Amino acid sequence: MRQSQRFGSLEVAHGGLLLIAAPPSKPILDAVAAMRRTAAVATVVAALSTAVVATPLVAPVEPAAAALTHERGVSFNEPSALDGLDPSSAVVDLAGCLARGQERALTRELNALEAATGVRVRILTQNTVTPGLAIRDFWGLADTPSSVLLVVDLRGGNILNFSVSDPVLRKLPDSFWVETTNRYGNLFYVREHGQDGAIMAAVESIKTCLTREGVCRVTPGIGPDQLAVTLACSSVGGAVAGAASRTGGKRFNGPWVLLFAPLWGIFFVSFGVGTIAAREGLASFDVAKEVMAFAIAAAVTWWWVPIRFGKGGQAAPERGEDDLL
């Protein structure tokens, strides 16, 4: 019969030396499995978060020129649609989206904005009747170096369309107009806030960015849907960091937290705090919400992991001689 003696993870037998590695303990296997599940969930959430948060930055924006066409897409001129209207007004409301008081208030605001910044902003709303390219001559936009034409076209899905001159694009690049269009012109926002609410919100964003120093690449402020997604991302980042800190049976495993930093950093910094800070600045209550969501998720996960999986990282108990074959 073959005889052998075991010393820790070494088994010495007649005829050779067999190296037998001690199997990892069950708590370690459970912790590794939990980390794998967390990473898988984090990957799925990252894909969904990218789609929701970044959609306003990649979705195509419909230029205002496309709204000044018939159904066949042929540009046309119809000056008669503007008969009897005052060119000194900053709003031509052919679709009836605004009340008279709103038209007068917008005209005062946009004239004051032009006096302060040199940018002429004009608003045209249309449905079945459109003046086409005649609107440019009506307001003299072709002769104005810096201009923005907001066309509210009720014939399509997204009601907001912009035509922006090159000098304005240098201060408010395409990313701003794409996000403004998709945030305020979509059917859900219009259904909740009305056509006038969408127009007012878009104009307010334009005013804020034109009067702000430097280039404005994103729409100021953040919508409730985006805020919910960023809070979810910060929470996922905190959960990943909390789980990583509990690996190896330690109260805080710093090297593993650093090892997983690219993963939880993407959720917390890129999709969480970074999204808010780019729109509201670091001195924002919403930034504080992101930090709190990250910290709470990290603390809860740090507390829950040893309860669910035990204290992992401990060596397997050595077997006695009675356990030898």
N, C-alpha and C positions, 0 to 999 in steps of 0.2 A: 504493500500500500504506500502510496505517495505521502510523504510527511513534509510538513512545511510549518514555518513560524511566521507570524505577522507582526511587523513593527510599524505602527502608524499606517501609512499608505504603502509600505513595502512588504511584499510577501517573498520570503526566502524559501526556496524549494530545492530538493536534491536534483541537480541537473541544470540549475540556472537561477538567475535573479529576475523575478517578474516585477515590473513597476505597475502598480495599480493605483490610479489616482482616486482619491476619496471623492465620492459623488457630492455634488452641491446639495446643501440642505434644502428642504421644501420651502422655508420662508424666502430663501434667495430666489428659487425658481418662481415663486408666486410674485415676488417683487419685480423680477425681470419681465414676467408676463404682463404685469400691470403697466410697466413702462412701455411695453410694446403696444398695448391697447391704447394708452394715452397718446402715443405718437401717431397711431393710426387715426384716432379721433381728431387729433390736432391737424393732421394733413387734410382730412375732409373739411374741417371747419376753415382751414386756410384757403382751400379752393373756393368754398362758398363765400367767404369774406371778401376775397379778391373780386369775385363777380359782383357783389353788392356794392362794395366801397369804390372799386375802380371803374365800374360801368360808366359813370358820368364823364370819366376822363378818356374813354375809348370809343363810346358810341358816336356814330356820325351825327353831325348837326346839319339841319336843312338850311341852306342860305336863303336870305330874304328874296333873292332873285327868283327862286323857284316858286315862291308864293305869288309873284307878280306875273303869272302865266295863266292860260286857260288849261282845261283838262288835258289837252294834247301836249302841253309843255312848250307852247310857242309864245314867246314874249310879245306883248302888245302894248299899245298906248291908248288910253281911254280918258282924255282930259275932261270929257263931259261929266264923268262921275264926280268931279270936284267942283262943278259949277255951284256958285253961291257960297262956297266955303272960304273962310278967312285964312290966308297963309300965315298970319301972325300967330295963329294958334298952333301949339306944339302937338296937337292931337287931332286926327281925322278919324272919327268913330263911325264908320259906315255900317258896322255890325251891331251897334248898340250895346257894347260891352260895358260902357261907363256912364255914370250919371253926369249931369251937367256940372254939378259941383266938383266932381272928381276931375273932369276935363279942365276946368279953370284952375284947380289946385295943381295939377300936373303941368299945365302951361307955365304957371308962376315958378314952380320948382325947376323946370328944365331951362327956362330963360335965365334964372339965377345961376344954374350950373354952367351954362354957356358963358355967362359973364365972368365966372370965377375960373373956369378951366379952359375955355376956348373950344370946347367940344359941343357940337350941336346934336342933341338927341331928339328924335321925332318918333311919333307913334302912329301907326296906321292899323286900324282894325277892319276886317273885311270878311264877307261870307260869300254871297252869290254875286255881289257887285264889287269889282276891283278896278282901280284906275290904272293898274299896270305900271309901266315905267314912267308915266306922267307924274307920279308922286315925287320923283326926284327933281323935276323942273319946278313943281309947285312950291317946294321948300328950298330950292336952290342948293340941294345937297351936292350936285356935281361941282359947284364952285366953292364949296367949303372944304378946306384941307382936312379937318378933323370932324367926322360925323358918325353917328350911329342911327340906323333906321331899324326900329322894332316893328315888324309886321306880325300882327295877331291874326292868323288865318284859321277860321273855324271849319274849313273844309277837310282838314287832315286830322291825324291823331294828335301829335304834339302841336299845340297852337302857337308856339313862339318861334319866330325866325328873325335872324339878325343880319344886317348888312353893315359892315364895319370898315372904315377907311384904314389905310396902312399906318398913319401916325398913331391912331388909337390902338391898333393891334400890337404896337411895340410896348405899350403900357399894360394892356389887357390882352394877352395872347389867346390863341384858340382854345386852350384848356379852360379858360374862364367862361367863354361863350358856350362851349359844349356843356359844361356843368350847369350853368344857369338855365340853359334851354331844357335840359333833362330834369332838373330839379323842380322848376316852376311850371313848365309847359306840359307835363305829362297829364294823362286823363285823371289819375287819382288825385293829384294836387288840385286840379281845376274843379273836380267834383266836390272836394272838401272845402276849398276856399273861394270858389267862383272864378269867373274869367277876370273880373276886376281885381281880385286878390292876387292872381298870377301876374297881372300887369304891374301892380303896385310893388310886389316883391321883387320882380326883375329890375324895375327902375331903381328901387332902393339899393340893390346890389351894385348897379352901375354907378350910382352916385357915390356910394361908399368907396369903391375902388378908384374912381377918377379923382377923388379928393384925398386919397391916401398917398403917402410917399412910396416911391419904388414901384416895381412891377407887381401886379396882382394876378397870380396864376390860378387861383381857386376862388369859388364863390364864398363870400363871407358868411359866417354862421354855419350851422349844421342842422339838418332836418332830424326829426324824431327817429326815422328809420335808420339813418346812418349812425345816430347816437346809440341806438340799441345794438347795432352790429359791432361798433367799436367797444362797447362795454362787454359784449360777449367775447370778443377777441382778447381783451385785457384779462378777463376771467380765465380763459383757456391758458393764456400765458402764465398766469399765477399758479394754476393747477399743475402745469408742467414743471415749473420751478419748485413748487412744494413737494412734488413726488420725487424729483431728482435729489432734493436735499435730504431725503430720508433713506436713500439707498445705503447699503452696507451696514445697516443696523446702527447708524450714527444719528445723534440728535441733529446734526447739521453737516452734510457732506459737501463742503465747498467745491472740491474738484468736479464733482458730478454736476453741480449747478452751473459751473463754467462750461462744462462739456455740452450741456443742453442749452446754453445761452443763445446760440443762433436760432433755435426753435422758439423758445419762449420770448426772445427778443423781437422776432418778427411779429408775433401777435401783439405784444405789449407796446413796442415802440412804433413799428411801421403801421399796423392796423389800428392801434389804440390811441396812444398819446400823440403820435405824429399827425394823425388825421385831424385831431381836434386842434392841436397847436397851429397847424398850417392855416386854419380858418378863424380861430379865435385868439391865438396867442397863448403863451404858457401861463399867463396870469388869468386863468379862466376857471370858473367853478366846474365846468365839464372836465377839465384836465384833472382836477382833484377827484372827480368821480372815477376816472380811469385808474388813478393810483389806488384809490380805495378798493375798487373791484379786484385789481391785481393782488393787493395785500391780503384781502379777505379770502380770496380763492387759494392763495399760497398757504395761509395759516390753516384753513380748513383741511386742505389736502395733507399738509404736514402732520396734523393731528390724526387724520383718518387712516393713513397708510399703515402705521404699526398696529392699529386696532383691527384692520381688515386682514392684513397679511402676516402679522406677528413681527417680532424683531429679527429682521433678516440679517444676513452677513455673518452669522455665527458658524463656527466650524462644526462639522458633523461629529457626534460623539464617537470616541474610539471604541473598537470592539475588543472584548476580552478574549482570553485563550479559549474560553468555552464556545465561542462562536466560530472557531477555526474548523475547516473541513477535515 
